[in-house]
Amino acid sequence: MQDILTMLSTLRRPRLLMRAARIGAEDYRRSAHLPRLLGYGHLPRHGAALMRLMEIEGELNAQRISDDSSYSLLRHIDILIAIVGEARILRAAQNELAT
């Protein structure tokens, strides 16, 4: 099974969506954003949060592709911001452990 960061590197989305997500991730705060997206309560670990966010993003992307009327561009961007933010935190933690 692929690790989470490898799975993220193979994710292909429209350039404008990813650009918005990268810009938004500059202001990403885990404690403020994750509860709103995943539900309130105990925050999951970075890996578990990323897996759940990727599931949600997959559903949103399927809605986008099928022109589903319930598709929310803003929610999709919010989820992508959280994915990029969590991935950055996870990479930094892994780099810190490696040194």
N, C-alpha and C positions, 0 to 999 in steps of 0.2 A: 504494500500500500504506500502511496506517495505521502510524503510529509506535507504539512499544511502550507508551508512557504512555497514548495514546488507546485502544489495545486494552484496557488495564487498566481504564480508566474505564468501559468498556462491559460489563465483567464483572459478571454478576449471580449472586450466591450468597445462600443463606439468611442472614438478619441475624445469627443467633447464631454461625454459622461466621465471618463477617467480624469480628464483635465480638471473638471469641476471637483471631483473627489480629492485629487491631490492638493488643490488649493484649499478646500475645506478642511482637510486633515491637518493643516498647519495649526488650526485652532481647536483640534480635537482634545477633549478632556473626557477620559474614560468614566469618571464618576458622574459626570453630568449627562453624557450622551447615551451610554449603554442602558441605564435603567429605562429611559424613554423608548428605546428600540426593542429591548428584550424583556421588559417587564421589571417591575420594582422588586426589591428583595436583595439577597446576597449576590454580588457580582461574580460571575463565573471566571475561571482562569482564562488566560489569553487564548490558549488553544481551543478550549471549549466555546468561548465566545466567538472566535473566528469560524468555527464549524457551524454554529447556529446562524451567524450572519451570512455565511455562504449559502446555507439552505434558503434563507429568506430572499437573498439576492437572486438565486436561481429561479425561484417562483416569480419574482418581479420581472426578471429578464424574459421568462416565458410569456408573461402578460404583455410585455413590450413588443415582442416579436409577433404575437398573435393579434395585435391591435385591440386587446381587451379593453373595454370601456372602464373597467375598475382600476386600470393601471395608474399609478401615481408617480410621476417623474420626480417630485420632491422627495418622496419616501425612498425611491431608488437611489437618488444621490445621497441621502442621509445614510443609507445602509452602506453604500460604497465608501463614504467618508469614514465610517466606523471600521470597515474592513482595512482600508489603507492605514488608518491610525493604529489599529490593533497589530497589524503586520509590522509597522515600524517599531512599536514597543517590543514585540516578540523578537525581532531581529536584534534590537539593541541589547536585550537581555541575553540572547544567545552569544553575541559578540563579547559581552561582559564576562560570561562564563568561560569563554574560550581563552581569554587573556589572563 
